[in-house]
Amino acid sequence: MKTTQHIAFSASIAALLLGLGGCAGMTAQEKGTAIGAGAGAIGGAVLGGGTLGTLGGAAVGGVIGHEVTKPKQ
């Protein structure tokens, strides 16, 4: 991994952990969406290596997290 990728990855992890601290009042589906978006952003940054990969990963991860944690009826 390149040094800039290490920095981007570390910053993404730090942002994800700080963001999860504010999840106390969220529903399970909102938490799933946020966690999915964060994980997708990290995956997109690592695999895509650029802003477009990060944003695409966040979007896809958010949708997946939202759908997986949908309340069962």
N, C-alpha and C positions, 0 to 999 in steps of 0.2 A: 504494500500500500504506500502511496506517496504521502509526503508530509502534509500536504494540503488536505488530502482525504482523511488523514488521522485527525486533523483539527476540525474538519467538518463533522466527522463522526462523533467526536467528543462533545462538540457543541450541540449536536442533535440529541445526544443522550442526556446532557445536562438540561436542555430545554424540555425534553419529555418528562424527566423526573420533577422539575419545577412545576410543569403544567399539571401533572397528576396530583400535586398537593392541593389544587383547587377543586378537586372532584368530589368533595364531601357531600354537597347538596345535589348531585346529579343522579338521574335515574340510571338503571343498569344499561339501558340502550344508549344513553348519552355518553356514559363511560366507555362502552364498547366502541362507539364511533370515535371518541377522542384517542383511545389507545390504538385503534386500527389506523387512524390517520398518522399518529406519531411513529408507529412501527413501519408503516408504508413509506413515510418520508425518509426514515433512516435507510430502509432498503433501497429506495429510489436513489438516494444520495450515493450509496455505496456502489450500486450496480450501474446507475446512469452517469454518475460523476458530475452532474451539473444541476443547474436550477430547474431545468425542465424535468429531469429525472426525479428530483426531490418533490416537485409539485405534483407530478403524475402519480408517484408512489403514495403521496399523502391522500390524493383524491380516491385512488383505488382502495387503499387501506381503510379510509373512512367509510366508504360504501360497504365494504365487506364487514367491518366491525358493526356497522348499523344493522345490516341484515342478519348477521349471526346472533345478535343479542335481541332480536325482535321478540316481544312478548308472545307466548303461545296462547292461542285462543281456541 
